[in-house]
Amino acid sequence: MKYPKRVAALLERAKADVGDEVQVTVEDETYQGIVMPHHSFSEKDVLTIKLANGYNVGLRVTPETPLKRVAKGRERSVPRRKVAANPDKPNVSFLGTGGTIASYVDYRTGAVYPALSAEELASYAPDLADICNVQARVLFSLLSEDMGGKNWRRLAQEAAKDLNRGAKAVVVPHGTDTLGYTAAALSFMLTDLTGPVVLVGSQRSSDRPSSDAFLNLMCAAHLSSADLGEVVAVMHEETSDLTCTVHRGTKVRKMHSSRRDAFRTLNEDPLGRVHRDGEVTWHGGHRPRAEGPVKVDNKMEERVALLHVYPDLPPDLFDAWAERSRGIVLAGTGLGHVRKPLVTRIRKAIRDGVSVVMTTQCLNGRVGLYVYSRGRELARAGVIPGEDMLPETALVKLMWVLGHTTEPSEVRGLMVSNLAGEINPKLRLEESKPD
């Protein structure tokens, strides 16, 4: 996107353009970096440059601001930073899936592309080389809404392969919108983890001054030295660039569409936090590294639906889903309720072999099917309580469970068992408080 007239005139006078390296002096401070494209979120008098440490900074300029070109962009190509492996640093596998988190900007065009190699990733975040040896490859280049079961299965296989080959951690750069689904799926598919599998995303792309990509990626890499053996998500804890939160993969949810601190752990405390300097502090309850080898069990039944209950939900609409599904997760109202006409349809679906699991759309708190009469009706019909699972976690878990058994008693037993930290047995109804 082109800069507005005043900034464009300043650049033109210095014979500088997007992609060129410049020096800019603002309020007696001199900054040197690469001119980034103007973004629709930026103000009209703000020039954005990328500093050598990987951060973007927005500088408010005037026609009189001192600016000079240091190097022409055409002299720079797609970033390639050769980094020799250091035997004293851990090997970390980066498995790209798409999204904006591990991307770089082609400064000649302003386009954002996924990093396709360790060299490109190291050039985007050069401080990674101070933490670990980067071993990067791209498995998919997908929008997060296009990720699904076949992608989860492949990710699980590749993560296990890399950990069993000696990687100290696996970092999965991922789009934020469905990051929680993938984290939950990997949590059920992978056991005996010898190191963490860390999903990390970015709410704001790397061409924006306020991008959260750099800190999130660095914090994910710092976990390679931690005694952690489970699937987690790592994202900004606050809007500032100070710490990231470590969320259990089955308890994490995106709670805001655009804020940098959008992710929350629901119905329990986060596992810990990673400080900007690399220090990791734990709140307790995380699983340490196992001896291995890492095991993969990625069988899934994809004919499972998630239905949000609402007033006047037509019973025939539920019937349509039930006829085409092996399992249904309901996000019920309150403690796990539906309107009365649906009870008989749910009972029939269960008799026809469809597994029905009840969660709550309240998110905080757990299902209580024996508190009110409607819940008791559902329990007698055979509805499986989803305890305090998030609806999307219950969906992924039911897909995994039905990939292994369709025997009703076995399905029920597995769904109410805590397999990957998805159920908090200590959370009582009266203790459930909103975040």
N, C-alpha and C positions, 0 to 999 in steps of 0.2 A: 504494500500500500504506500502511495507516495506521500511525502511530507507536505504539510500546508505551506503556503507561499513564504512566510517569514523564515521558517527553518530551511526551506528549500533554497532561498536566496543566500542564506549564510553558508550552506554547503557549496553552492555554486561559486561563491566568491573565493572559497578555499580550493576550488576544483576537486571537491570530494563528493563521493556518492555512496550509496548503500554498498557495504562490503569493504570499503576502504578503512584503513587504520588511521585514526586521527588523535590529536591532542586537543582537549577543550579545557579552558580555565573558567571556572564558575565560582564566584565568591572566594577568590584567592586560593582555590583548590584546583589542581591540574589533574585531569583524568585522561588516560590513554586506553583506547580500545577500538573495536570494530563497529562501524555504523550499522545499526540494525534497521530493518524496515519500520516505517511508522505503523502503529497499530490503531485500530478503531477505538480502543479503550484509552489511548494516550491523549493528553491535552494537546492543543494545536501548537503551543510554544515549547514542547518537550522533545528533546533529541534523545534517542535511546542508543546507548553503546554497550557492547559486551566487553567486560574487563578480562584481563588475562586469567583471573581465577575462576572464570566461568559464569560469574554473575552478570546480569544485566542491570544497568543503572539508567534512570531517566533524569536528564539534566534540563532545567528550565533555562532557555537561552533567549537572547535578544539579538537584534541585527549587529550590535557592537561586541558581542561575545567573542573573545580570542579563540580562534579555531584554525588549526593547520593540519594538512594531510601529511601523514608519516609514511604510509605505504599504499600503493594502489591495489585495489581488490583483485584485479586480474592477475596480479603476481601471486595470489593465494588461490589454491584449488580446494576441492572438497577435503575437509580436514583429515589428515593422516599423521598421527603422532606415534611413532615407533616407540614402544616401551619394552625394554628387556625384562624378562622374568627375574624376580628376586627370590632366591631360595629361602630367604628369611621371612617372606610374607606369605600369607595363605592364598591358595588358589580359589577363586570364586567364579562360578559359572553364571553367566548372564544369559537368560533365555528370553529373547524378544518375542513379543506377541503383537505389537502395534501400540497405538496410543501415542501420547505426546511425551511421555516421561523420558525415554532414552532416544531423543531425536536431536538432530542438529539442523542449523539453518544454512542453506546455500545462500551466501551473502550476495551473490550476483543476481539472484532472482527473488530472494526473500522467501522462498518456499521452505517448508519444514519437512525433513525426511527422517525416517527411522535410521538409527545407527545400525549398520549391517555388519560391522566387524569390531574386534577389540580396539583397533586403531581409531576408528571413528568415535567409539564410546569414550576412549581415553582422551581424545581431542575435545569432546564436548565437556567432559568433567575431568580435567587433568589431575585433580587432586586424588582421584581414585587410585592412581599408581602409588601414592603414599600409603595406602591402606592394604592393597591386595594386588595379586596378579589377575588381571582381567582375562577371562576366557569367554568370549561372547559369540553367540550365533543367533540368528533369527529363525524361529520356528514358523511364525505366522506374521502377516502384516494386516491385521484386522481391526476394524472398529470394535470396541468392547461389546456392543450390542449384537455383534455377529459371532461372538465366542459361544461355544456350546459343548455338548457332551463329547464329540469326537476330538475337539481341541483339548478338553480337560484330560482325556485319556492319554493323548500324546504327551502333554506336559508332564503328567505323572511318570510316564515311562522315561522321558529324557531327564527329569530331575533325579530319579532314582539311579539312572545310569551314571550321571555325573558324580553324585555323592559316592557311589560304590567305586568309582575310579579315583577317589581321593580328594574331590573338591570339599572345602570346608563349609561351603554354603552355596545355595542356589538362589539367585535373585531373579525374579520374574517381573520385568517392566510391563505394566498392564494398564489399559484404559480404566478410568475410575468408575464408570457407570455400573459395570457388572463385576468389579473386582471382588466383591464379597461372595458372589456365586462361585467364582473360580477358587477362591481361598477355601470355601467350604468343601468343594468337590475334592481338592487335593488333600484336605484334612482326612477325609474318609478313605481315600485311595492309597495313601502312603503311611506305612508303619515302620517302626524301628529306625527312625531317622537319625543318622549320624551327624547331622548338622541342620541348621534352619533352612526352610524354604520360605523365602521372603517375597511377598507380592508388594510392589511399590508402584505408585501412580503419580500423576501430576494434574492438578486442577487447572493450571494455566500453562500454556505452551511456552517453549523456550525462547520465543521471539518477543515475549512480553516482559517489561521491567519487573513485574511482580511474580514472575514464575517461581513456583515452589519445587520445580523439578530437581534442581541441583542439590538442595539440602536433603530432600527425600531419598535421592539416590545415594548420597554419601552416608546417611544414617543406615540405610539398608546394608551397605558394604561393611560398616562397622560391626554389624552383628556377626560377621564371619569369625570373629574372635571370641564370641560369647558362648557360654555353655548352654546352648539351646537346641532342642531336638523336636521341633514341631513346625507346623505351617502357620505363618503370621503375616499380617499386613503392617506396613510401616508408612505413616503419613504425618504431616505437620500436626503438632499438638496445639499450637496457637497460631495466630496470624503472623507473628514475628518469626524470624529465622533463628530460633534458639534451640528448640528440641523437637523430636518426633516421638510419637507414641507407638508402642508395640502392641498390636491388637491380636488376640487369638483368632485364627482363621474361621472358626465357626461362630464367632460372637461379634463380628465387625459389620458395621453398616454405614453407608454413605448417607449423611443426614442433611446435607445442604448441596444445592446444585452447583455452587461456584466458589464458596469460601475455601481458603487454603486449609483450614482446620475442620474440614467437613466430616471426617470419619470419627465414629464413636464405638466404644465397646458397650454392648447392651447386656444388662442383667448380671454384670460382674465388673470388677475393676480391670482396667487394662493390665497386661502382663508387666509392662515397664515402660521406660523411655530411653531414648538415645539422645545424648547431648551433642551439641554442634562439634565439641572437641573430641568426640568419640567415646566418652564415658557412657557406660550402660548401667542403669539402676533398675532393680527389679522390685515389683510390689509383692512377689510371692506367687506360687502356683504354677510356674512354667515348668515344662518338662525338659530335663537335661538331655544331652546327646546320648543316643544308644550306641551299643557296640556294633550293631549292624549284622549282616548286610541289610540295606534298605529293601523293604518288600513292597511290591505294587499289586494292588487288587483293584482293577479299574473297570470291572463289569458293571454296567448300568442299564436300567430300563428307561428309555427316553419318553415313553408314552405315559407321562405323569403330568398333571395339571395343577396350577395354583390359582384358586378362585378367591377373589375378595368379596366377602359377603356385604350386601347393602340392602336397604329397605326396598321391598317389592322385587327382589331378585326373582325372575320367573322360574318356577320349578322345571319347565320344559327346557330352559337353558342349561340348568344343572344336568338334566337327563342327557342332553346332547353331548356334554363333556364326558359324562359317565360311560356312555356307549362307546366312546373312542379312547378311553383311558384305562390303564391298569391300576392307577392310583390317583387320588385327588387330595391335595392339601387345601384346607379351608382356612382363610384368615378371617375368623369370626369376630363378632362384636364382643366387647367386654371380656368376660371370662371364657368366651368361646361359644357364642350363641348364633343361631340362625332363625329366620322367621318360621313360624309353625308349618306352613305348607311344604317346606323343604324336608321336614323330618321323615315323612313317609318315603320320599324319593331317595333320601340318603340310606334309609334302611333297605330299600330294594336294591340299590347299587351294591351295598355290602353283601347282600345275599347272592348277588350275581358275580361276586368275586372281586369287586373293586375295593382296594384298601383306601379308607378315608381317615385322614389325620386332621385334627383340629388344632390350630394355633390362634393367637390373638393379634388383631390388627393394632392393638394398643402398643405393641413392641416391648415396652417395659412391663414386667410382671409375668405371671405364668397362667396357663389355662386351669380353670377349676370347674370341671364338669359336674361336680356333686354339690355345688352351692345352691343352685336354683333348679326349678323343675325342668326347664327346657334343657339344661345341661344333662340332667339325669336321663331324660328321654334319649338324648344323643348317645350317652354312654350305654344305655340298654340296647340301642340299635347297633352297637359295635364300633362306634367312632373311637379312634385311638387318640388319647390326649397327647398333644405336642409339647407338654411341659412348658419350659420357658424358651423354647427354640424360636428364633426368628423365622417368619414364614418362608423366606428363601432358603434358609439352612435346612428347614424341614423338607422342602421340595427336593433339594439335592440329596439329602439323606434317604428319602423314600425312593428316589431313583436308584441309589446305590443298593439299598436293601432289596428292592424288587429285582435287581439284577442278580441276586443270589438265592432268593426264595420267594415263592408265592403262597406258601402255607400260612394261613391267617394267624395262627398262634405264634409262628416264628417271626412273621412280620411285626406283630404287636410287640413281641419280646425285644426285638432289636430296636424298634422305634422308641421304646421307653427306656432303653439302656443308654448310658453315657459312653459313647464310643470314641469321641474325639474332642471332648470338652464342650460339646454343644448343649449339654444340660447342666444347670447349676443345681445340685441337690440341696444346697444350703439356702436357696432363695425360697422363702415362704410367702404366701399370698399377702400377709400383712406387712411384709418387709419390702415389697416391691414399690420402689419410688421412681418417679420420672427423673431423667438425667437433668 
